C-alpha cells in the first residue's frame, strides 16, 4: 500500500457492520474516513481526496485461527505501511469470539509480532453504544439505539445464546485468556475516574508488572478522552496497535477534538425518505427479529429464505429474485430474511443440511455465513439490475461482509448519521448496479424496534 499522509488512524474490522461502526464515530468526530473491502491500492486511494483515516472491512469474525492468521498478516502489514500513527483491530462491542472462531487472542498475537510495541491497548467499553466495562467485566444494553436493560455479558439474553460464539464469561481477561497466552493487565474504573496523573501511574504499574495487553474500564463518555490521550501518546514515536470496539475511535476522536487536532464540524444533510427500500437480513438476533416483525406489521413485505432451496437447488434464487422484484415494482419495501430469532427452525435445519453434506461441526457457522451472505448479496444485486432502488439495509454481522463482496462494493463513505454505530453510507462499486446506492450496515444488536422504518425515512 502506498503511504497516504497524514493518516491519523487505520483500522481493520472483523466484519462489515463493525467496520461501519468505527467509520461512524470517526466521521462524526470530523475525521474524513473511507472504508474499503480490501487494502486499497494507490489508484483506489487517489479517488478519495483528503482522507485522514482508512478502514478495511474484513471477515475474521467468522474465521478459524489459521485462516485469521493468513488474513491478518497481510492486512496488518498493509496498515502499518500506511504510515498511520494508530492501527486498530476493530471487534464487536460484545467481544464476539472464541478460541475456534473469530479469536481476538489470535489477532492480538499476530498484531504483537507485526507492530512490536511495548503494549497493546484493549478498550471494549463504548458508553454511547450501551457497552460498559467495570473491574474487567463487560456489561451490555439489550440493543443499540434503544433503552433496553443492561446485562452482564454472560447473562445477556442474546450474547449468552449466540449461535456461533455464546458467552459464558464476562471478565474479559479470563475470556481472552482462553485465546492467547499474553498477560492482560487492567486499569480499573476507579483509576480511570481519577486524575490524569493517577491514570498514567496505573498504566505504568501494569507495564512494570509485565502486562503485554492493558484493558481499560469505562462507564461514561467523559472518561473516553482521558483514555484517548494515553492511546495517542503511545503512537507518538511508533505505530501503536489497539484492539477493541469503536470505543477506540470514540476515545481518540474525543481527545483529538479537545486538543484541536481535528476541528472540522460536519453539517450532515438529511437523507430523506427512500421508498421502496430493500432489506437483506442474515441475522439471528432477537433484536433483529423484533425489527423484522415490526416492519411486516407496518407495510413492509417479507420474503423468507428456505435453507433447502438455497443449499440444494440449482438456480434456487431465481424465484426469490422475481418475488422481490414484483413486490418492489408495486412500491413495497421488502425484507428478505434467513431467520426470525435464534429459535427459528431454519437455523437448526441449515445446520442439519450442512452436516449431512459433510461440513464439520466447527465449520458450520462460517459456512452458514458464507452461504446466506452470498445468497442475499446475489438476490440484492440481481434485483438492482432492474429495480433501481435508492437505499439498501444489510443486517447481520457474520453475513454482511459476504453480502458486500457479492454486491461488488469497493468502499463506502458516510453520508449521514442514523443510530450510533450504523451510519448511512454511499457505496462505491465500479461496474456494479449498486454503485452510488445508499447502504446501511446493521449489526444484530443495533436499533430500536422501528429501526427499518426509521432507515426508510432517513431519520436518526
N, C-alpha and C positions, 0 to 999 in steps of 0.2 A: 504493500500500500504506500503510495506517495505521501510524504509528510504534508499535512494541512495545518498551517499555523495561523493564529494560535488556537489550539483546541483546549478548552477548559476541561473537558471530560469526554471519555469514550467508554461505552458500555456494551456488554453482551447480555441479552435477556434469554432466560431459559425457555421461554415460549413467546408467542406474539402478543398475547394480551398483557403479559407482564412487561414486555418491552414498550408497549404503547403507554403503560402506566408511567414508566420513567420519562418517556417523551412528554407526557402531560405536565409533570411537575417541573421539568427543565424549561419547557415553553412558557408555562405560567410565570416562572421567575424572570423571563425575559431573555433566556438563552436560546439562540436560534439553533434548532436541533433537527436533524434529519435521521429517520430510522430506516436502515437498509435491511434487505433479506440476507445478504452475504457481505463479507468485507468489500467495501467499494473500491473500484478501480480509479485511477486518476481521472479517466474520462467521465466516470459517473460523478465524482466529486465536483468536477468542473461545471456540472449542470446546476449546481446549487450555490448561489452566491452568499457569502457572509456566514458560512457555517461556523458555529462556536462549539458544537458538540455533535457527536455521531453515535448511533446505536446500531447493533446488529441483532435482529430478531431471530433467535436460534430455536432449537428443538430439544435441547438436552434434558428438559424436564421429563421426557418420556423415553430417554435412552438408558442403556445399561452402562456401567462404569467404563468398560473397554471402549465402547463407541464414543462415550463422552470424552475420554482422553484424546482420541484421534481428532475429534472436532475442536476441542478447546485448545490444543497445542497450536493449531493453525490460527484460530480466531484470536487468542490472547497475544500471539506473536504479532499479528497484524495490528491489533490495538496498541501494543507497545510501540510499534514502528510509527504510529500516527503522531507521536510526539506529545500526546495528551499527558498532563501532569497527574491526572486521576483516571484510573481504569476500574470499572465496577462490574462485577458479576451479579446481575440482577436476578433475584429469585422471588418467588411469590411471597407475599406478606404473611402467609400462613405456613411458610417454610416447607412446602410440599417436597418431600424427598424420603428416600430410604437407602439402605446400603446397596440395593439391587437396581433401583430405578431412580433416576434424577439425583444421584448422590451429590449433595452440596459439599460433602467431605472430599470427594474426588476432584471437584472444581477447585477447592482450596489447595489440594496437593499439587495440581497442575499449575495453578497460578503462583504458588510459592516458588516453584522452580524457575518460572519464566521471569518474574518480577524481582525476586530475591531481595525484598525489603526486610527491614528488621522486624516488622509485624504486619499482620493483616487486620484491617478494621472489619468488625462484624456488627452491623446495625440493621435490625429487623423491625423494630418499632416504627410505626408510621401513624402518629396520632390522627392526622387528617383522614386516614382511611379506617379508623377504629381499630388500630393494632397497637397494643401496649405491652411493654416488657418491664417487669419488676423482679429484681433479685434473680435474674436469669430466666424467669418463666414468661412465656408468651401468652397473652390474652387477646381474643379477637371478638369483635362485634359480629353478630349474625348479619351478614350482608354489608356492602359498602354503599354509601349514599342512602342509608336508611337509619332508623333508630332502633335496630334490633338489639336484643340482650347481649351483654358481654359474657363470654365464657372462657374459662381456662382452656387452652388448646386441646388437651387430651379429653375434655368433656364437651367440646364443641359439637353441636348436632350434625354438622356437615363434615368437618375435618376428621372427627373420630370414626366416621363411617366412609371416608373417601374410598372409592373403588380401587384406586391404584396405590395410594400411599396413606393408609389410615394412620392416625396419630395416636400413640399410646404414652407419650412423654411430653410434658410441656416445658421442662427445663432444657433450654436449647443446648446447654453444654453437654448434657447427657445424651440428648438426641443426636448431636453432632459427633459425640464420642463413638457412636456405632459406625461412623462413616470415615473417620480419619484418626490417625494417631497424634495429630498436632495437639499441643496443650492449649486449652481455651481458658483465658482469663476473663474477669468480669469487672467492669466499672459500674457499680450498682446505682440504683435510683437516688439514694441519699447523697452519693458523691456527685452525680450529675446535677442535682439540685443545688449543690454547694457553690462556693466561689470558684472562679476560673483557676486560681492557683491550686485549690484542693483537687480540682478535676485533673489538672496536669500531674499532680503528685500521685493520684490514684493510678493514672496510666503508667507512670514511671515505675510505680510499685509492681504492677503486673509484669512489665517488661523485665524488671530485675529478678522477678520470680520465674523467668524463662517462658513466659507466655508467648506463643507464636501467633495466636489469634486472640484479639481482645474484643469481647462483646460489650456493647454499651446499652444500658437500660434507657428508657424514655417513656414518659406518660403524657407530656404536654407539648404543644407546638413551640412554646417559647424556650424549651430546652434544646431544640434542634440546632439553632445557630451555634451554641456552645460546643456541641459535638462536631459541627461542621468546621469550626475553627481548627480543631485538632486534626481532622482529616486533611484540611487544606495545608496545614503546616507540614504534615507528613509527606506531602507531594512537592515541597519546595525544591529539594535537591535532586530527587529521582522519582520516577513514576511510582505512585502509591496504589496498591491494589486493595480494593474493598469488596466485601461480599454482603449482600443483604437486600432488603426490599427497596422500594422507591424512597424510603426514609433517607437513604444516602443522598438522593437528589434534593429532597426537602432540606436536609441539613446544610449541604453545600450551597444550594441556591439561596437560602435564608442568610447564610454568612456572607456570601458574595455581595448580596444586595446591601447588607449592613455596612460592609467595607467599601462600597462604591465600585466594586469590581465589575458589576453589571448594573446598569441604570436604565435600561430600556423598559418603558412601560408600554404594554401592548393593549390597544383597544380592540377587542375581538368583535367582529361583526356578527350579528345574529344570523344564523344559517337559514332560518325559515323552515317551513314545512316541506316535506318531500314525500309525496304520495303518488303511486304506490311504492312502498319500501319493501325490500326483501330481507328476511332474517334467516340465517342458517345457524342452527344450534347443534353442537356436538357435546353439550354439557349435561352431566348427570346430577348437577347440584340441585338441591331442593329450592334454592333461591331462584334459579333459572326456571325451574318447573312452575313455580308460582307466577313468574312473569309471563310464561307461555300461556298459562290458564287465564290470566288477566287479559292478555292480548286476544285470545279466542273469544272471550266474553265481550270484547269491545271492538268488534268489526274486522279483526284480522282473520284470514283463512289459514287453516292448518294443513300441513302435509307431513304424515308420519312415515319415516323410512322403515321399511321392513328388512331386518338383517338377512333373512333368507334370500330376498331378491337381490340385495346389494352384493352378497357373497357368492351366491350360486348361479345367478342368471347372467348369461352373456347379453350385453346391451340392456342390462336391467334398469338403467337410469332413464331410458328414453321416455317411459311412461310418466316418470316424475317431472321431467323437463316439460312435457306437454301440459301436464296438470298445472304446474306453476305458471306457465305462460298464459294459459287460459284465464286463470284467476287474476293475474296482474293486468292482462288486457282488459278485464272488466273493471279495473280501477281499484282492486283489492290489494292491500298489503298482505304478504304471505310469510308464515313461519314454517320452515322445514326443520323438523326435529328428529333426533335419534333416540331420545329418552325423555320421559317426564319424571325426573327424580331418580334417585339411586335404587328404588324398588321397582322400577319399570321392568316388566318381564323381558323386554327386548335386550336388556343388558345381560341377563342370565343366558338367553338364547344365543346371543353373539358369542359368549364365552364357550358354550357347548359346541357351536358350529366350528369355531376356530380350533378347538381342541380335537374335534373329530377330523379336521383337516391336517392334523399333525403339528399344530403350533404348540410349543412348550408352554406350560402354565405361566412361567415367569416372563414370557414374551407376549402373552395375550393382551395386556394393557396397551403396550406400544403398537401392536398390530391393529388393535381396535381403533386407536387414534389415527393411525395411518389409513386404515380402510375407510372410516367415516369422513375423515378430513378430505381425502381425495374425492369421495363421492359428493360431499357437499360443495366442494370447490368446482367440480365438474358441472354440477347442475347450475350453480350460480353463473358460471361462465357461459354455458350454452344458452341460458335464458337471456343473458345480457346481449347476445349476438342479435336478438330480435326485439327484446323489450328493453329499451334504453332507460333503465331505472337510474335515479339520481343517487340513491343512498342505500348502502348495504351494511347490515349489522351482523357481525360474526361473534357468536357466543361459544365459550368453551376453551380453556387454556390449552389442553392437550391436543385438540384438533386444529386450533387456529393457525398454527404455523404451516400445517399441511394445506389448509384452505388457501392461504395467501400465496403459496408457491404455485398451486394449480391455477390460480387466477392470473398468474404472470406478473404479480406486483414486484417491482424493483425496490421501491422505497415509499414511505409515507411521511407527510409533514402535517402537523396540527394546524387546523383552521378555526377551531372554536372549542372552548371548554364545555363539557357536559357534566357528568358525575365525576368527582375526583378519581383519577386513575384510569378513566376511559374517555379520552378526548375524541372529538370528531376530526377526522383527517382527510386529506386529499391523497388519492393513490396515484403514483407514477408507475404506469405499467405499459411501456412501449410495446406496440404490436398486439395488445390485448384489448377486448371490448370494455375492460374495466379501467382503462386509462382515463384519469380525471374524475372518476366516481368518488363520492364521499363514502368513507368507510369508518365504522366504529367497531373496535375490538373490545369485547366484554368478557372478563373472567367470570367464573361460576358464582363468586360471592358478590359481584358488583350489582348495585342498583336496587331501587325500591320496586314494589310490586308492579307499578305502572311504567316501568323503565322503557319498554318497547314503544309505548305511546309517546313518552317524552322525547325519545330519539327521533321518532317520526315527525314530531312537531319542531324539533331542533331546540328544545328547552333544556336548561340546566336547573 
